[in-house]
Amino acid sequence: APPDGWRATLWAGRYPRIPDRRLDPGDWLAGYSATYVQRDVRQVLNITDLDAFTTFVRLAAARTGQELNLSALGADAGVSHNTARAWVSVLEASFVLFRVPRWHRNLRKRSVKAPKLHLTDSGLACHLLGIRTAEQLSLHPLRGAVFESWVAAEVLKARLHAGLRADLYHLREDRGVELDLVAETGDRVYGVEVKSGATLAPDFFRHLLAFPDQTKARVPHLRPIPRLVYGGDRHEIRAGVEVVPWADLPAVAW
């Protein structure tokens, strides 16, 4: 795959009907958003204010790949914290978005730390962000966030299809390591950094190189495996880190 090929893939999204029927992604996603997201999901909660809900969904899309602050999201959409929480829950139950908690061996601390929010489908994310072509995605300030959410969704789907629990987290230590994804499988724990750039750079590896020692010190029974998923096309091992091109992601075991 060409190094910049991910833009076309992400803009079109992963809904099967688009390639199956050879539909225009922009047209189909506009219709999907209008009928399913704005009408069907809204009816689940009996939401009467369509404008507020539509605004809320778009504001949620603008936070894809970021830590979720329900109070700030609700305030921006003009709804209460409780309403924002209910609307995020129904969007999650409808597979429009999903949340990735912070990784912590203490389950109580896990639950109180801010989760990351990800749109489940990158094509829908692009539509809600007003990105109408793959070329527009190349220039959009949220292209890295959309790429990260796409990777998170692909890893989530791979794990669920393999019969595994989701067990997907993100890592942000106080004054320590930050990683976009952490996935636990048995005695293994994958630490994943996601970069949309097509050219490998030293700073891509900074947190990944620190991940094994920190993990062994805190949870010695787990075997840390650092991975970099990026927008290029070279699959290699570099400094003990598995470098995975975006196009190879479906073939990687988690």
Order of alpha helices (4+ residues) and beta strands (2+ residues): alpha-alpha-alpha-alpha-alpha-beta-alpha-alpha-beta-alpha-beta-alpha-alpha-alpha-beta-beta-beta-alpha-beta-beta-beta
